[in-house]
Amino acid sequence: MANIKSQIKRNRQNEKRRLRNRTVRSELRTRTKAAMAAAEAGEGGAEALAAAMQRIDTAAARGVIHANSAARQKSRLQKRINALGE
């Protein structure tokens, strides 16, 4: 446990951010799975895909995930959706 006041505060801040980031990443996975399920079922796939892409962009803008990671996730998701349509 830290003895320095600033480090104690930093630990509190890091814990808050960790929990906030965890919920965002969890939602990303949920939206991605929902987009894939909708595309496989053939109903509402475009809306689910748009929602997933928007959440990925938002997470990158807020610094939860890196911009390159967001681009990679979006690319892979789009590629999987396109493969289902063929």
N, CA, C and O atoms as CSV, one atom per row, in Angstrom:
chain,resi,resn,atom,element,x,y,z
A,1,MET,N,N,0.843,-1.184,0.000
A,1,MET,CA,C,0.000,0.000,0.000
A,1,MET,C,C,0.885,1.243,0.000
A,1,MET,O,O,1.898,1.306,0.697
A,2,ALA,N,N,0.488,2.208,-0.781
A,2,ALA,CA,C,1.295,3.416,-0.902
A,2,ALA,C,C,1.188,4.277,0.359
A,2,ALA,O,O,0.142,4.331,1.006
A,3,ASN,N,N,2.290,4.945,0.689
A,3,ASN,CA,C,2.300,5.849,1.834
A,3,ASN,C,C,2.199,7.301,1.395
A,3,ASN,O,O,1.898,8.180,2.204
A,4,ILE,N,N,2.445,7.550,0.137
A,4,ILE,CA,C,2.460,8.923,-0.370
A,4,ILE,C,C,1.038,9.321,-0.754
A,4,ILE,O,O,0.317,8.570,-1.411
A,5,LYS,N,N,0.660,10.518,-0.328
A,5,LYS,CA,C,-0.710,10.981,-0.517
A,5,LYS,C,C,-1.118,10.997,-1.984
A,5,LYS,O,O,-2.213,10.559,-2.338
A,6,SER,N,N,-0.238,11.501,-2.825
A,6,SER,CA,C,-0.571,11.602,-4.251
A,6,SER,C,C,-0.725,10.212,-4.873
A,6,SER,O,O,-1.546,10.016,-5.769
A,7,GLN,N,N,0.059,9.259,-4.399
A,7,GLN,CA,C,-0.040,7.896,-4.947
A,7,GLN,C,C,-1.320,7.206,-4.482
A,7,GLN,O,O,-1.908,6.416,-5.222
A,8,ILE,N,N,-1.747,7.503,-3.261
A,8,ILE,CA,C,-3.018,6.957,-2.764
A,8,ILE,C,C,-4.162,7.469,-3.626
A,8,ILE,O,O,-5.055,6.709,-4.001
A,9,LYS,N,N,-4.131,8.761,-3.940
A,9,LYS,CA,C,-5.160,9.338,-4.807
A,9,LYS,C,C,-5.076,8.740,-6.213
A,9,LYS,O,O,-6.104,8.426,-6.815
A,10,ARG,N,N,-3.880,8.585,-6.729
A,10,ARG,CA,C,-3.680,8.008,-8.056
A,10,ARG,C,C,-4.249,6.586,-8.116
A,10,ARG,O,O,-4.848,6.201,-9.119
A,11,ASN,N,N,-4.063,5.813,-7.052
A,11,ASN,CA,C,-4.614,4.457,-7.004
A,11,ASN,C,C,-6.140,4.472,-7.061
A,11,ASN,O,O,-6.754,3.651,-7.742
A,12,ARG,N,N,-6.749,5.425,-6.331
A,12,ARG,CA,C,-8.208,5.558,-6.389
A,12,ARG,C,C,-8.679,5.900,-7.792
A,12,ARG,O,O,-9.655,5.329,-8.279
A,13,GLN,N,N,-7.992,6.826,-8.440
A,13,GLN,CA,C,-8.364,7.232,-9.793
A,13,GLN,C,C,-8.212,6.074,-10.780
A,13,GLN,O,O,-9.071,5.855,-11.634
A,14,ASN,N,N,-7.117,5.344,-10.649
A,14,ASN,CA,C,-6.871,4.220,-11.553
A,14,ASN,C,C,-7.942,3.147,-11.411
A,14,ASN,O,O,-8.355,2.540,-12.399
A,15,GLU,N,N,-8.384,2.917,-10.195
A,15,GLU,CA,C,-9.421,1.897,-9.971
A,15,GLU,C,C,-10.740,2.326,-10.613
A,15,GLU,O,O,-11.419,1.511,-11.237
A,16,LYS,N,N,-11.104,3.601,-10.463
A,16,LYS,CA,C,-12.318,4.108,-11.104
A,16,LYS,C,C,-12.241,3.956,-12.623
A,16,LYS,O,O,-13.194,3.511,-13.262
A,17,ARG,N,N,-11.109,4.328,-13.183
A,17,ARG,CA,C,-10.934,4.243,-14.641
A,17,ARG,C,C,-10.957,2.792,-15.106
A,17,ARG,O,O,-11.525,2.477,-16.152
A,18,ARG,N,N,-10.341,1.915,-14.330
A,18,ARG,CA,C,-10.303,0.506,-14.697
A,18,ARG,C,C,-11.716,-0.061,-14.793
A,18,ARG,O,O,-12.045,-0.772,-15.743
A,19,LEU,N,N,-12.546,0.259,-13.806
A,19,LEU,CA,C,-13.926,-0.236,-13.817
A,19,LEU,C,C,-14.722,0.357,-14.972
A,19,LEU,O,O,-15.510,-0.342,-15.609
A,20,ARG,N,N,-14.519,1.646,-15.245
A,20,ARG,CA,C,-15.223,2.303,-16.338
A,20,ARG,C,C,-14.802,1.702,-17.681
A,20,ARG,O,O,-15.639,1.438,-18.543
A,21,ASN,N,N,-13.507,1.492,-17.844
A,21,ASN,CA,C,-13.001,0.927,-19.099
A,21,ASN,C,C,-13.476,-0.505,-19.292
A,21,ASN,O,O,-13.743,-0.931,-20.416
A,22,ARG,N,N,-13.581,-1.245,-18.198
A,22,ARG,CA,C,-14.023,-2.636,-18.288
A,22,ARG,C,C,-15.449,-2.715,-18.811
A,22,ARG,O,O,-15.762,-3.585,-19.624
A,23,THR,N,N,-16.319,-1.815,-18.352
A,23,THR,CA,C,-17.701,-1.831,-18.835
A,23,THR,C,C,-17.763,-1.467,-20.313
A,23,THR,O,O,-18.562,-2.030,-21.062
A,24,VAL,N,N,-16.927,-0.532,-20.731
A,24,VAL,CA,C,-16.921,-0.130,-22.144
A,24,VAL,C,C,-16.459,-1.289,-23.013
A,24,VAL,O,O,-17.070,-1.574,-24.043
A,25,ARG,N,N,-15.385,-1.960,-22.608
A,25,ARG,CA,C,-14.877,-3.097,-23.398
A,25,ARG,C,C,-15.885,-4.240,-23.433
A,25,ARG,O,O,-16.031,-4.919,-24.450
A,26,SER,N,N,-16.576,-4.447,-22.316
A,26,SER,CA,C,-17.604,-5.481,-22.277
A,26,SER,C,C,-18.725,-5.162,-23.259
A,26,SER,O,O,-19.226,-6.044,-23.955
A,27,GLU,N,N,-19.109,-3.895,-23.305
A,27,GLU,CA,C,-20.168,-3.500,-24.237
A,27,GLU,C,C,-19.716,-3.660,-25.682
A,27,GLU,O,O,-20.516,-4.022,-26.544
A,28,LEU,N,N,-18.450,-3.395,-25.951
A,28,LEU,CA,C,-17.920,-3.592,-27.310
A,28,LEU,C,C,-18.096,-5.039,-27.743
A,28,LEU,O,O,-18.555,-5.317,-28.851
A,29,ARG,N,N,-17.729,-5.951,-26.865
A,29,ARG,CA,C,-17.861,-7.376,-27.201
A,29,ARG,C,C,-19.325,-7.751,-27.403
A,29,ARG,O,O,-19.654,-8.513,-28.311
A,30,THR,N,N,-20.205,-7.214,-26.552
A,30,THR,CA,C,-21.638,-7.512,-26.656
A,30,THR,C,C,-22.190,-7.005,-27.977
A,30,THR,O,O,-22.919,-7.724,-28.660
A,31,ARG,N,N,-21.852,-5.770,-28.347
A,31,ARG,CA,C,-22.352,-5.194,-29.596
A,31,ARG,C,C,-21.817,-5.948,-30.808
A,31,ARG,O,O,-22.527,-6.134,-31.795
A,32,THR,N,N,-20.565,-6.378,-30.727
A,32,THR,CA,C,-19.975,-7.128,-31.838
A,32,THR,C,C,-20.688,-8.458,-32.023
A,32,THR,O,O,-21.007,-8.849,-33.146
A,33,LYS,N,N,-20.936,-9.151,-30.919
A,33,LYS,CA,C,-21.648,-10.426,-30.999
A,33,LYS,C,C,-23.061,-10.227,-31.518
A,33,LYS,O,O,-23.556,-11.038,-32.300
A,34,ALA,N,N,-23.724,-9.139,-31.084
A,34,ALA,CA,C,-25.081,-8.856,-31.541
A,34,ALA,C,C,-25.098,-8.578,-33.037
A,34,ALA,O,O,-26.021,-8.998,-33.736
A,35,ALA,N,N,-24.092,-7.878,-33.530
A,35,ALA,CA,C,-24.009,-7.585,-34.966
A,35,ALA,C,C,-23.824,-8.871,-35.766
A,35,ALA,O,O,-24.440,-9.046,-36.818
A,36,MET,N,N,-22.983,-9.762,-35.269
A,36,MET,CA,C,-22.762,-11.032,-35.971
A,36,MET,C,C,-24.037,-11.879,-35.951
A,36,MET,O,O,-24.404,-12.479,-36.961
A,37,ALA,N,N,-24.697,-11.925,-34.814
A,37,ALA,CA,C,-25.927,-12.721,-34.699
A,37,ALA,C,C,-27.014,-12.177,-35.620
A,37,ALA,O,O,-27.734,-12.946,-36.257
A,38,ALA,N,N,-27.133,-10.859,-35.691
A,38,ALA,CA,C,-28.145,-10.248,-36.552
A,38,ALA,C,C,-27.836,-10.508,-38.017
A,38,ALA,O,O,-28.743,-10.743,-38.816
A,39,ALA,N,N,-26.554,-10.467,-38.372
A,39,ALA,CA,C,-26.163,-10.717,-39.768
A,39,ALA,C,C,-26.426,-12.172,-40.148
A,39,ALA,O,O,-26.863,-12.459,-41.262
A,40,GLU,N,N,-26.161,-13.078,-39.224
A,40,GLU,CA,C,-26.411,-14.496,-39.501
A,40,GLU,C,C,-27.898,-14.775,-39.632
A,40,GLU,O,O,-28.316,-15.592,-40.453
A,41,ALA,N,N,-28.702,-14.086,-38.811
A,41,ALA,CA,C,-30.145,-14.279,-38.863
A,41,ALA,C,C,-30.764,-13.552,-40.054
A,41,ALA,O,O,-31.860,-13.892,-40.500
A,42,GLY,N,N,-30.050,-12.547,-40.563
A,42,GLY,CA,C,-30.529,-11.824,-41.729
A,42,GLY,C,C,-31.536,-10.736,-41.415
A,42,GLY,O,O,-32.255,-10.283,-42.306
A,43,GLU,N,N,-31.599,-10.314,-40.167
A,43,GLU,CA,C,-32.572,-9.284,-39.800
A,43,GLU,C,C,-31.905,-8.199,-38.964
A,43,GLU,O,O,-31.345,-8.478,-37.904
A,44,GLY,N,N,-31.968,-6.966,-39.444
A,44,GLY,CA,C,-31.413,-5.838,-38.699
A,44,GLY,C,C,-29.910,-5.849,-38.602
A,44,GLY,O,O,-29.346,-5.271,-37.673
A,45,GLY,N,N,-29.255,-6.487,-39.532
A,45,GLY,CA,C,-27.798,-6.577,-39.477
A,45,GLY,C,C,-27.120,-5.237,-39.671
A,45,GLY,O,O,-26.107,-4.955,-39.032
A,46,ALA,N,N,-27.670,-4.408,-40.546
A,46,ALA,CA,C,-27.050,-3.112,-40.834
A,46,ALA,C,C,-27.092,-2.199,-39.613
A,46,ALA,O,O,-26.120,-1.506,-39.314
A,47,GLU,N,N,-28.235,-2.203,-38.905
A,47,GLU,CA,C,-28.352,-1.352,-37.721
A,47,GLU,C,C,-27.421,-1.831,-36.607
A,47,GLU,O,O,-26.775,-1.024,-35.938
A,48,ALA,N,N,-27.359,-3.134,-36.417
A,48,ALA,CA,C,-26.491,-3.690,-35.375
A,48,ALA,C,C,-25.027,-3.427,-35.701
A,48,ALA,O,O,-24.228,-3.127,-34.814
A,49,LEU,N,N,-24.682,-3.541,-36.978
A,49,LEU,CA,C,-23.300,-3.274,-37.396
A,49,LEU,C,C,-22.954,-1.810,-37.153
A,49,LEU,O,O,-21.874,-1.501,-36.650
A,50,ALA,N,N,-23.864,-0.911,-37.508
A,50,ALA,CA,C,-23.621,0.523,-37.302
A,50,ALA,C,C,-23.450,0.839,-35.820
A,50,ALA,O,O,-22.594,1.642,-35.451
A,51,ALA,N,N,-24.260,0.213,-34.973
A,51,ALA,CA,C,-24.151,0.441,-33.528
A,51,ALA,C,C,-22.814,-0.058,-32.998
A,51,ALA,O,O,-22.193,0.598,-32.161
A,52,ALA,N,N,-22.369,-1.211,-33.478
A,52,ALA,CA,C,-21.086,-1.761,-33.036
A,52,ALA,C,C,-19.935,-0.862,-33.481
A,52,ALA,O,O,-19.022,-0.582,-32.704
A,53,MET,N,N,-19.983,-0.414,-34.727
A,53,MET,CA,C,-18.928,0.465,-35.248
A,53,MET,C,C,-18.881,1.777,-34.463
A,53,MET,O,O,-17.803,2.293,-34.168
A,54,GLN,N,N,-20.042,2.305,-34.133
A,54,GLN,CA,C,-20.111,3.562,-33.391
A,54,GLN,C,C,-19.502,3.397,-32.000
A,54,GLN,O,O,-18.771,4.269,-31.530
A,55,ARG,N,N,-19.804,2.284,-31.349
A,55,ARG,CA,C,-19.247,2.050,-30.009
A,55,ARG,C,C,-17.734,1.889,-30.066
A,55,ARG,O,O,-17.025,2.357,-29.175
A,56,ILE,N,N,-17.238,1.232,-31.102
A,56,ILE,CA,C,-15.794,1.064,-31.245
A,56,ILE,C,C,-15.128,2.426,-31.422
A,56,ILE,O,O,-14.099,2.705,-30.806
A,57,ASP,N,N,-15.719,3.274,-32.268
A,57,ASP,CA,C,-15.171,4.616,-32.481
A,57,ASP,C,C,-15.186,5.435,-31.192
A,57,ASP,O,O,-14.224,6.140,-30.885
A,58,THR,N,N,-16.276,5.336,-30.447
A,58,THR,CA,C,-16.388,6.089,-29.200
A,58,THR,C,C,-15.335,5.640,-28.193
A,58,THR,O,O,-14.717,6.467,-27.523
A,59,ALA,N,N,-15.133,4.333,-28.091
A,59,ALA,CA,C,-14.133,3.811,-27.159
A,59,ALA,C,C,-12.738,4.302,-27.535
A,59,ALA,O,O,-11.933,4.631,-26.664
A,60,ALA,N,N,-12.456,4.350,-28.833
A,60,ALA,CA,C,-11.149,4.833,-29.279
A,60,ALA,C,C,-11.000,6.323,-28.988
A,60,ALA,O,O,-9.931,6.772,-28.577
A,61,ALA,N,N,-12.066,7.087,-29.199
A,61,ALA,CA,C,-12.002,8.530,-28.960
A,61,ALA,C,C,-11.782,8.834,-27.483
A,61,ALA,O,O,-11.116,9.813,-27.144
A,62,ARG,N,N,-12.326,8.017,-26.617
A,62,ARG,CA,C,-12.183,8.233,-25.177
A,62,ARG,C,C,-10.896,7.643,-24.626
A,62,ARG,O,O,-10.583,7.840,-23.452
A,63,GLY,N,N,-10.145,6.925,-25.450
A,63,GLY,CA,C,-8.873,6.372,-25.012
A,63,GLY,C,C,-8.984,5.041,-24.310
A,63,GLY,O,O,-8.022,4.588,-23.690
A,64,VAL,N,N,-10.149,4.397,-24.393
A,64,VAL,CA,C,-10.297,3.088,-23.760
A,64,VAL,C,C,-9.501,2.048,-24.544
A,64,VAL,O,O,-8.846,1.184,-23.961
A,65,ILE,N,N,-9.566,2.143,-25.879
A,65,ILE,CA,C,-8.747,1.279,-26.730
A,65,ILE,C,C,-7.952,2.177,-27.670
A,65,ILE,O,O,-8.333,3.321,-27.915
A,66,HIS,N,N,-6.868,1.662,-28.187
A,66,HIS,CA,C,-6.010,2.415,-29.095
A,66,HIS,C,C,-6.704,2.579,-30.444
A,66,HIS,O,O,-7.521,1.743,-30.832
A,67,ALA,N,N,-6.382,3.640,-31.146
A,67,ALA,CA,C,-7.009,3.924,-32.445
A,67,ALA,C,C,-6.749,2.811,-33.450
A,67,ALA,O,O,-7.639,2.451,-34.220
A,68,ASN,N,N,-5.543,2.265,-33.450
A,68,ASN,CA,C,-5.230,1.169,-34.372
A,68,ASN,C,C,-6.000,-0.097,-34.006
A,68,ASN,O,O,-6.415,-0.858,-34.881
A,69,SER,N,N,-6.184,-0.312,-32.718
A,69,SER,CA,C,-6.963,-1.463,-32.262
A,69,SER,C,C,-8.403,-1.328,-32.717
A,69,SER,O,O,-9.020,-2.308,-33.133
A,70,ALA,N,N,-8.944,-0.115,-32.639
A,70,ALA,CA,C,-10.313,0.136,-33.083
A,70,ALA,C,C,-10.441,-0.121,-34.586
A,70,ALA,O,O,-11.405,-0.739,-35.038
A,71,ALA,N,N,-9.471,0.354,-35.345
A,71,ALA,CA,C,-9.500,0.160,-36.795
A,71,ALA,C,C,-9.439,-1.322,-37.134
A,71,ALA,O,O,-10.128,-1.786,-38.043
A,72,ARG,N,N,-8.622,-2.058,-36.408
A,72,ARG,CA,C,-8.494,-3.496,-36.654
A,72,ARG,C,C,-9.791,-4.226,-36.328
A,72,ARG,O,O,-10.226,-5.093,-37.085
A,73,GLN,N,N,-10.409,-3.875,-35.200
A,73,GLN,CA,C,-11.666,-4.511,-34.814
A,73,GLN,C,C,-12.762,-4.238,-35.827
A,73,GLN,O,O,-13.520,-5.138,-36.189
A,74,LYS,N,N,-12.848,-2.985,-36.290
A,74,LYS,CA,C,-13.864,-2.624,-37.271
A,74,LYS,C,C,-13.635,-3.359,-38.589
A,74,LYS,O,O,-14.582,-3.833,-39.215
A,75,SER,N,N,-12.387,-3.449,-39.000
A,75,SER,CA,C,-12.054,-4.121,-40.251
A,75,SER,C,C,-12.416,-5.603,-40.185
A,75,SER,O,O,-13.007,-6.145,-41.119
A,76,ARG,N,N,-12.064,-6.245,-39.097
A,76,ARG,CA,C,-12.353,-7.679,-38.959
A,76,ARG,C,C,-13.851,-7.949,-38.877
A,76,ARG,O,O,-14.347,-8.923,-39.442
A,77,LEU,N,N,-14.565,-7.075,-38.169
A,77,LEU,CA,C,-16.012,-7.231,-38.061
A,77,LEU,C,C,-16.668,-7.077,-39.433
A,77,LEU,O,O,-17.529,-7.873,-39.808
A,78,GLN,N,N,-16.259,-6.052,-40.175
A,78,GLN,CA,C,-16.830,-5.817,-41.501
A,78,GLN,C,C,-16.513,-6.976,-42.435
A,78,GLN,O,O,-17.355,-7.383,-43.237
A,79,LYS,N,N,-15.310,-7.501,-42.332
A,79,LYS,CA,C,-14.919,-8.627,-43.185
A,79,LYS,C,C,-15.770,-9.859,-42.886
A,79,LYS,O,O,-16.172,-10.574,-43.804
A,80,ARG,N,N,-16.045,-10.108,-41.604
A,80,ARG,CA,C,-16.872,-11.259,-41.229
A,80,ARG,C,C,-18.317,-11.081,-41.698
A,80,ARG,O,O,-18.948,-12.038,-42.149
A,81,ILE,N,N,-18.837,-9.860,-41.592
A,81,ILE,CA,C,-20.207,-9.589,-42.049
A,81,ILE,C,C,-20.294,-9.759,-43.558
A,81,ILE,O,O,-21.248,-10.349,-44.066
A,82,ASN,N,N,-19.299,-9.242,-44.279
A,82,ASN,CA,C,-19.295,-9.372,-45.736
A,82,ASN,C,C,-19.219,-10.828,-46.176
A,82,ASN,O,O,-19.845,-11.217,-47.161
A,83,ALA,N,N,-18.451,-11.631,-45.443
A,83,ALA,CA,C,-18.322,-13.051,-45.805
A,83,ALA,C,C,-19.664,-13.778,-45.650
A,83,ALA,O,O,-19.949,-14.722,-46.386
A,84,LEU,N,N,-20.476,-13.340,-44.700
A,84,LEU,CA,C,-21.789,-13.953,-44.526
A,84,LEU,C,C,-22.724,-13.622,-45.675
A,84,LEU,O,O,-23.586,-14.422,-46.038
A,85,GLY,N,N,-22.546,-12.426,-46.249
A,85,GLY,CA,C,-23.435,-11.979,-47.314
A,85,GLY,C,C,-23.166,-12.639,-48.649
A,85,GLY,O,O,-24.036,-12.650,-49.520
A,86,GLU,N,N,-21.990,-13.184,-48.822
A,86,GLU,CA,C,-21.623,-13.780,-50.122
A,86,GLU,C,C,-22.300,-15.096,-50.376
A,86,GLU,O,O,-22.087,-15.708,-51.423
